[in-house]
Amino acid sequence: MQVALVTGIGGQDGYYLARLLQEKGYRVVGLVHSTDNQALEERLPEVSFVRGDVTRSAEIAEVVERFQPDEVYNLAGFSFPPASIADPVEAWRINSTGALNVLEATRALAASKPDVKFYQASTSEMFGRSQTPPYDEATPLRPETPYAASKAAAHHLVASYRTQFGLFAVCGILFNHESPFRPPHYVTRKVSSGVAEISLGLRERLELGDLGAVRDWGFAGDYVEGMWLMMQNSRPEDFVLATGVGRSVEDLVDTAFGVVGIGSWQPYVDVSPELVRPPEENSPIGNPEKANRVLGWKAGTSFEELVGKMVATDLERLRTR
């Protein structure tokens, strides 16, 4: 039985990746930062949870040495870009130093287990907004936030370990991918939960920012399959995972209200100036052609299906709470 170590298993990607790996016969070890993980353990009862902090090199080294994983997926991260502006030091500590610690622990394991593989969760935020989309693996990195800069540093570290140490190390450059497990401060979940509450008479209005902002939104459950496929590739390479299609926040709102049978959403939505960010020069759209061609991967869940999943889950949560 192959062993996979997943850091950041408490996030949405960690959940879907753990389920996928278990379906493929892996023993999954999940690194958690806290001892209070009852809800997570109930969702993933067959995962072996171990406490550890990626920013502490000795802790992560001990975990890797103890479990001897065949594959290491580093999903741990300070993952909300706006928050990194308020706390850039913490973003750098987790996203850059943390990734380095996991890389170094994997390199140490490779001395006795040369076939060990490493996956790094990179992000489309590294590209910035000043270039003409769609963005692919050759697009220059122009990070604009501390979050994006810290992720870009980790991205370059992976390339260094691949070339200097011969480690099988890959980066998945993922565009926006969503699910019912998204935290409520992300706009997709803010909309899905808000629409569910409005449809049940639990609130009257939904406050949002720029309805014209465009994102390349996919389903997290599809994207973790791309992560796994990268690790099965014959050689270590980086890949962009995206749908290749941009949809606006207004599209998101219109689709979500349509799920609950409300055809005219305008009476329920307010645009707050405090939530409107500076206009973007370009919209971040990805080009998944390489992943399609080399890995045989594509985003299989449509935008409408994704929004439907999220609204339906929030409706069920509200009805049963």
VOLUMPA-812899 format. One record per atom (N, C-alpha, C, O): residue in one letter; z, y, x. Coordinates in steps of 0.2 Angstrom, whole numbers, plus 5000, padded with zeros to 4 digits. Layout:
<sites>
AZYX
...
</sites>
This chain:
<sites>
M500049945004
M500050005000
M500050065004
M500450075009
Q499550115003
Q499550175007
Q500050225004
Q500250214999
V500350265009
V500850305008
V500550385008
V500250395013
A500750425003
A500450495003
A501150535003
A501550524998
L501150585007
L501750635007
L501450695004
L500950725006
V501750724998
V501450784995
V502050834995
V502550824992
T501950884999
T502350944999
T502150984993
T501550984991
G502651024990
G502451064985
G502351024978
G501951044974
I502650974978
I502450924972
I502750954966
I502550924960
G503151004966
G503451034959
G502951074956
G503051094950
G502351094959
G501851134956
G501351094952
G501351034952
Q500951134948
Q500451094944
Q499951054948
Q499850994946
D499751074954
D499351034958
D499750964960
D499450914961
G500350974962
G500750924964
G500850864959
G500750804960
Y500950894953
Y500950844947
Y500350804946
Y500350744946
Y499750834946
Y499150804944
Y498950764950
Y498650704950
L499050784957
L498850744962
L499350684963
L499050624964
A499950684961
A500350624962
A500150574957
A500150514958
R499950594951
R499750554946
R499150514948
R499050454947
L498650554951
L498050524953
L498150474959
L497850424958
L498550494963
L498650444969
L499050384967
L498850324969
Q499450384962
Q499750324959
Q499250284956
Q499350224956
E498850314952
E498350274949
E497850234954
E497550184952
K497850264960
K497450234965
K497850184969
K497550164974
G498450174967
G498850124971
G499250154977
G499550104981
Y499350214978
Y499750244983
Y500450244981
Y500650244975
R500950234986
R501650254985
R501650334987
R501450354992
V501950374982
V501950444983
V502650464985
V503150444981
V502650504990
V503350534992
V503250604991
V502750634994
G503650634987
G503650704985
G504250744989
G504750734988
L504050794993
L504450844996
L504750894991
L504350934988
V505350904990
V505650954986
V506150994989
V506450964994
H506251054987
H506651104991
H507351094988
H507851124992
S507451074982
S508151074979
S508351004977
S507950954977
T508950994976
T509250934973
T509250924966
T509350874963
D509050984962
D509050984955
D508350974953
D507951024952
N508050914952
N507350904950
N507350854944
N506850814944
Q507750864939
Q507850814934
Q507150814930
Q506850764928
A506950874928
A506350874924
A505750844928
A505350814925
L505650864934
L505150834938
L505150764939
L504650724939
E505750734940
E505850664941
E505650624934
E505450574934
E505850654929
E505650624922
E504850624921
E504650584918
R504550674924
R503850684923
R503450634928
R502950604926
L503750624934
L503450574939
L504050524941
L504250524946
P504150474936
P504750434938
P504650384944
P505050354946
E503950374946
E503850324951
E503750354958
E503650324963
V503850424958
V503750454965
V504450454968
V504950454965
S504450444975
S505050444979
S505150514981
S504750544985
F505650544979
F505750614980
F506250624986
F506750584987
V506050664991
V506550684997
V506550754998
V506150794997
R507150774999
R507350845000
R507150875007
R507250835012
G506850925007
G506550955014
G506251025013
G506051045007
D506251065018
D505951135018
D505451135023
D505551125029
V504851155021
V504251155026
V504351205032
V504051205037
T504851255030
T504951315035
T505451295041
T505551325045
R505751235040
R506151205045
R505851145048
R505751095045
S505651155054
S505251105058
S505551045059
S505250985058
A506251045060
A506550975061
A506550935055
A506550875055
E506650975049
E506750935043
E506050905041
E506050845039
I505550935042
I504850905040
I504650855045
I504350805043
A504850865051
A504650815056
A505050745055
A504850695055
E505650755052
E506050695051
E505850655045
E505850595045
V505550695040
V505250665034
V504650625036
V504550565033
V504250655040
V503550625041
V503750565046
V503350515045
E504150565050
E504350505054
E504650455050
E504550395051
R505050475045
R505350425041
R504950385037
R504950325036
F504450415034
F504050385029
F503350365031
F503050325028
Q503150385037
Q502550365040
Q501950365036
Q501550315034
P501750425033
P501250425028
P500550415031
P500450435037
D500150395027
D499450385029
D499050455027
D498550465031
E499250485022
E498950545020
E499450605019
E499950585015
V499450665021
V499850715020
V499550775017
V499050795019
Y499750785011
Y499450845007
Y499950905007
Y500450895004
N499750955010
N500251015011
N500051065005
N499651105006
L500351054999
L500251104994
L500851154993
L500851194989
A501351144997
A501951194997
A501651264999
A501251275003
G501851314995
G501651384996
G501951434992
G502251424987
F501951494994
F502151554991
F501451574987
F501051604990
S501451554981
S500751554978
S500551604973
S500051604970
F500951664972
F500751714968
F500551774971
F501051814974
P499951794972
P499751844977
P500051914975
P500251944980
P500151934969
P500552004968
P501252004971
P501452054974
A501551944971
A502251944973
A502251954981
A502751974983
S501751934984
S501751934991
S501752004994
S501952015000
I501552054990
I501552124992
I502252144992
I502452184996
A502652124988
A503352144988
A503752104993
A504252134995
D503552044995
D503952005000
D503451975005
D503351915005
P503052015009
P502651985014
P502951935019
P502551885021
V503551945021
V503851905026
V503951835023
V503851785027
E504151825017
E504251765014
E503651725013
E503551665014
A503051765011
A502451735010
A502151705017
A501951655017
W502251745022
W502051715029
W502451655031
W502151615034
R503151665030
R503551605032
R503351545029
R503351485032
I503251545022
I503051485019
I502351455020
I502251405022
N501851505019
N501151485019
N500951475026
N500451435027
S501151515031
S500851505038
S501351465043
S501151405045
T501951485043
T502451445047
T502551375044
T502551325048
G502651375038
G502651305034
G502151265036
G502251205037
A501551285035
A500951245036
A500851225044
A500751165045
L501051265048
L501051245055
L501551185056
L501451145060
N502151195053
N502651145054
N502451075052
N502551025055
V502051075046
V501851015043
V501250985047
V501250925049
L500851025050
L500351005054
L500550975061
L500350925063
E501051005064
E501350985070
E501750915069
E501650875073
A502050905063
A502350845062
A501850785061
A501950735063
T501250805058
T500750755057
T500450745064
T500250685065
R500350795068
R500050775075
R500550735079
R500250685082
A501150745078
A501650695081
A501550625079
A501550575083
L501450615072
L501350555070
L500750515072
L500750455073
A500250555073
A499550535075
A499550495082
A499150455083
A500150515086
A500150485092
A500250405091
A500050365096
S500550385086
S500650315085
S500250285079
S500150225078
K500050335075
K499650315069
K499050365069
K499050415065
P498550345073
P497950395074
P497550405068
P497150455068
D497550365063
D497150375057
D497450415051
D497250425046
V498050445053
V498350485048
V497950545046
V497650575051
K497950575040
K497550625038
K497950685035
K498450665032
F497650745035
F498050805033
F497650845029
F497050855030
Y497950865023
Y497550915018
Y497950975018
Y498550975017
Q497651035018
Q497951095018
Q497651135011
Q497051135010
A498051155007
A497851195001
A497651265003
A498151315004
S497051285004
S496851345005
S496651384999
S496751344993
T496351444999
T496251474993
T495651524993
T495551554998
S495351534987
S494851584987
S495051654988
S494651694990
E495651664988
E495951734989
E495851754996
E495751814998
M495651715001
M495551725008
M494851765008
M494851805013
F494451755004
F493751795004
F493851865003
F493351905005
G494351884999
G494351954997
G493851974991
G493651924988
R493752034990
R493252054985
R492652094987
R492352124983
S492552104993
S492052154996
S491352124997
S490952154999
Q491352054996
Q490752024997
Q490352004991
Q490651994985
T489751984991
T489351974985
T489351894984
T489251854988
P489651884978
P489751814976
P489051774975
P488551814974
P489051714975
P489551664975
P489751654982
P489351664987
Y490451634983
Y490651624990
Y490651544991
Y490851504987
D490451534998
D490451465000
D490851455006
D491251495009
E490751395010
E491151375016
E490951425022
E491351435026
A490351455021
A490151495027
A490351575026
A490251615030
T490651585020
T490751655018
T491351685023
T491851645023
P491251745026
P491851765030
P492451775026
P492451795021
L493051765030
L493651775027
L493851845028
L493851875033
R494051885022
R494251955022
R494851965018
R494851995013
P495451935020
P496051935015
P496252005014
P496252045019
E496452025008
E496652085006
E497452095005
E497752145005
T497752035004
T498452035002
T498851995007
T498551955011
P499552005008
P499951965012
P499851895011
P499851855015
Y499851875004
Y499751805002
Y499051775005
Y499051725009
A498551815004
A497851795007
A497851785014
A497551745017
A498151835018
A498151835025
A498551775028
A498351745033
S499151765024
S499551705027
S499151635026
S499251595030
K498751635020
K498351575019
K497851565024
K497651515026
A497551625026
A496951625030
A497251605037
A496851565041
A497851625039
A498151605046
A498151525046
A498051495051
A498451495040
A498551425040
A497851385040
A497751335043
H497351415037
H496651395037
H496351385044
H496151335046
H496451435048
H496251435055
H496651385059
H496351355063
L497251385057
L497751335061
L497451265060
L497451225065
V497251245054
V496951175053
V496351165057
V496251115060
A495851215057
A495251215061
A495451195069
A495151165072
S496051235071
S496251225078
S496451155079
S496351125084
Y496851125075
Y497151065076
Y496551005075
Y496650955078
R496051025071
R495550975071
R495150975077
R494950925079
T494951035080
T494551035086
T494951025093
T494750985097
Q495551045093
Q495951045099
Q496350975100
Q496350945105
F496550945094
F496950885094
F496550825091
F496850765091
G495950835088
G495650785085
G495950755079
G495850695077
L496350795076
L496750775070
L496250775064
L495850825063
F496250725059
F495850725053
F496250775049
F496650755045
A495950835049
A496350885045
A495750925041
A495250955044
V495850935035
V495450975030
V495751025026
V496351025025
C495351075024
C495551125019
C495151125013
C494551115013
G495451125007
G495151135001
G495251204999
G495751234998
I494651244999
I494651314997
I494551314989
I493951314987
L495051314986
L495051314979
L495051374975
L495451424977
F494551384970
F494551444966
F495051434960
F495351374960
N495151484956
N495651474951
N495651414947
N495151394944
H496151374947
H496151314943
H496851314939
H497351324942
E496851294933
E497351304928
E497551244925
E497151194925
S498051244921
S498351184917
S498951204913
S499151264913
P499151164908
P499751184904
P500351184909
P500851214906
F500351164915
F500951174919
F500951234923
F501351244927
R500451284922
R500451344925
R501051384923
R501251384917
P501451424928
P501951464926
P501751514921
P501151534921
P502251544917
P502051594912
P501751664915
P501551704911
H501851674921
H501651744924
H500951744925
H500651794927
Y500651684926
Y499851684927
Y499551704920
Y499751684915
V498951734921
V498651764914
V498451714910
V498451714904
T498151654912
T497951604908
T498551574904
T498451564898
R499051564907
R499651534903
R499951594899
R500251574893
K499951654901
K500251704897
K499851714890
K500051724885
V499151704891
V498751704885
V498851644881
V498951644875
S498851584884
S498951524880
S499551524876
S499651504870
S500151534879
S500751534876
S500851594871
S501151584866
G500551654873
G500651714868
G500251694862
G500451714856
V499651664862
V499251654856
V499551594852
V499551604846
A499851544855
A500251494852
A500851524848
A500951514842
E501151574851
E501751604847
E501451654842
E501851654836
I500951684842
I500651724837
I500451684831
I500551704825
S500151624833
S499951584827
S500451554823
S500351534817
L501051544826
L501651514823
L502051574820
L502651554817
G501851634821
G502251694818
G502951704822
G503351734819
L502951684828
L503451704833
L503451764837
L503951794839
R502851794837
R502751864840
R502151894836
R501751864833
E502051964837
E501551994834
E500952014838
E500452014836
R501152034845
R500652054849
R500652024856
R501152004858
L500052034859
L500052014866
L499852064871
L499352104869
E500152084876
E500052134881
E499652114887
E499952064890
L499152134888
L498752114894
L498452174898
L498552234896
G498152164904
G497852214908
G497152214907
G496852224901
D496752214912
D495952224912
D495652164909
D495652114911
L495352174903
L495052124899
L494352104902
L494052054901
G494152144906
G493452134909
G493452104916
G492952084919
A494152084919
A494152054925
A493851984924
A493951944919
V493551964929
V493151894929
V493451844934
V493551864940
R493551784932
R493751734937
R493351674936
R493051654931
D493351624941
D493051564941
D493651514939
D493951484944
W493651494933
W494251454931
W494051384930
W493551374926
G494451334933
G494351264931
G494951234930
G495551264929
F494951164929
F495551124927
F495851094933
F495451064937
A496451104934
A496851074940
A496751004941
A496750974946
G496750964935
G496650894935
G496050874939
G495950814942
D495450914938
D494850894941
D494850914949
D494550874953
Y495250964950
Y495250994957
Y495650944962
Y495450934968
V496150914959
V496550864964
V496050804966
V496150774971
E495650784961
E495150734963
E494750754969
E494550714973
G494550814969
G494150844975
G494550844981
G494350824987
M495250854981
M495650854987
M495650784989
M495550774995
W495750734985
W495750664987
W495050644990
W495050604995
L494550664987
L493850644990
L493750674997
L493450645001
M494050734998
M493950765005
M494350715010
M494050715016
M494850685008
M495250645013
M494950575014
M495050545018
Q494450555009
Q494050495010
Q493450505013
Q493050455015
N493250565015
N492550585018
N492550555025
N493050545028
S491950535027
S491950505034
S492150545039
S492250525045
R492150615039
R492350655044
R492750715041
R492550735035
P493150745045
P493550805042
P493150865041
P492850895046
E493050895035
E492650955034
E493050995028
E493450965024
D492951055028
D493251095023
D492751105017
D492151105018
F492951115011
F492551115005
F492851165000
F493451174999
V492351204997
V492551244992
V492451204985
V492051164984
L493051214981
L493051184974
L493051234969
L493451284969
A492551234965
A492451294960
A492051264954
A491751214955
T491951304949
T491551284944
T490851314945
T490351294943
G490851374948
G490251414950
G490051464944
G489551494944
V490551464939
V490451504933
V490951554932
V491551534932
G490851614931
G491351664930
G491451684923
G490951684919
R492151684921
R492251704914
R492751764914
R493251764918
S492751804909
S493151864909
S493851844905
S493851794902
V494351894906
V494951884903
V494851894895
V495151854891
E494351934893
E494151934886
E493851874884
E494051854878
D493451834888
D493251764886
D493851724885
D493851684880
L494351724889
L494951684889
L495251704882
L495451654879
V495351764881
V495751784874
V495351754868
V495651734864
D494751774868
D494251754862
D494351674861
D494351654856
T494251634867
T494251564866
T494951544864
T494951494859
A495451574866
A496151544864
A496351564857
A496551524854
F496151624855
F496251634848
F495851594843
F496051574838
G495251574846
G494751534842
G495151464841
G494951434836
V495451434846
V495851374846
V496251374840
V496351314836
V496651424838
V497151424833
V496851454826
V497151464821
G496151464826
G495851484820
G495851554818
G495751574813
I495951594823
I495951674822
I495351694825
I495251694832
G494851724821
G494251744824
G494151814827
G493851824831
S494651854824
S494651924827
S495351934830
S495851944827
W495251934837
W495951944841
W496152014842
W496652024844
Q495652064841
Q495852134843
Q496452164840
Q496852194843
P496652144833
P497252174831
P497852144834
P498452174833
Y497852094838
Y498452064841
Y498552074848
Y498952054851
V498052114851
V498052124859
V498052194860
V497752234858
D498552214865
D498652284868
D498452284875
D498652234879
V498052334878
V497952334885
V498452384888
V498452444886
S498852364892
S499352404895
S499152434902
S498952394906
P499152504903
P498952534909
P499352504915
P499052504920
E499952484914
E500352464919
E500152394922
E500252374928
L499752354918
L499552294920
L498852294922
L498552244925
V498452354922
V497752354925
V497752364932
V498052414934
R497452324936
R497452334943
R496852374945
R496352384940
P496752394951
P496152434953
P495552394952
P495552334953
P494952424950
P494352384949
P494152354955
P494252374961
E493852294954
E493652244959
E492952264961
E492552274956
E492752264967
E492052274969
E491652214967
E491052224965
N491852154968
N491452094966
N491952044963
N492552044964
S491752004958
S492151954955
S492051884959
S491551874962
P492651854960
P492651794965
P492451734961
P492751704957
I491751714963
I491451654960
I491351614966
I491051634971
G491451544965
G491351494970
G490651464970
G490351454964
N490451434975
N489851394976
N490051324978
N490151314984
P490151274973
P490351204975
P489751164977
P489851104977
E489251184979
E488651144981
E488751094986
E488551034985
K489151114991
K489351064996
K489751004994
K489650944995
A490251024990
A490650974987
A490250924982
A490350864982
N489850954978
N489350914974
N488950864978
N488950804976
R488650894983
R488150854987
R488550804992
R488350744992
V489050824995
V489350775000
V489850724997
V489950664999
L490250754992
L490850714989
L490650684983
L491050644980
G490150714980
G489950694973
G490450714968
G490550694962
W490750774970
W491250804965
W490950864961
W490550894964
K491150864955
K491050924951
K491650934946
K491950894944
A491651004944
A492251014939
A491950984932
A491451014929
G492350934930
G492050904924
G492350934917
G492050914912
T492850974917
T493151004911
T492851074910
T492951114914
S492651084904
S492351144902
S492851204902
S493451184901
F492651264902
F493151314901
F493451314894
F494051324893
E493051294889
E493351294882
E493851234881
E494351234878
E493651174885
E494151114885
E494751134888
E495351114886
L494751174894
L495351194897
L495751234893
L496351224893
V495551284890
V495951334886
V496151294880
V496751304878
G495851254877
G496051214872
G496651164874
G497151164870
K496651134879
K497151094882
K497851144883
K498351124880
M497751204885
M498351244887
M498651264880
M499251264879
V498251294875
V498451314869
V498851254865
V499351264862
A498451204865
A498751144861
A499451124864
A499851104860
T499551124871
T500151104874
T500651154872
T501251134871
D500551214872
D501051274871
D501251264863
D501751274862
L500751254859
L500951244852
L501351184851
L501851194847
E501251134854
E501751074854
E502351084856
E502951064853
R502451124862
R503051144865
R503451184860
R504051174859
L503151234857
L503551274852
L503751244846
L504251254843
R503351194844
R503551164838
R504051114838
R504451094834
T504151084845
T504651034846
T505351064849
T505751024850
R505351124851
R505951144855
R506551154850
R507051174853
</sites>
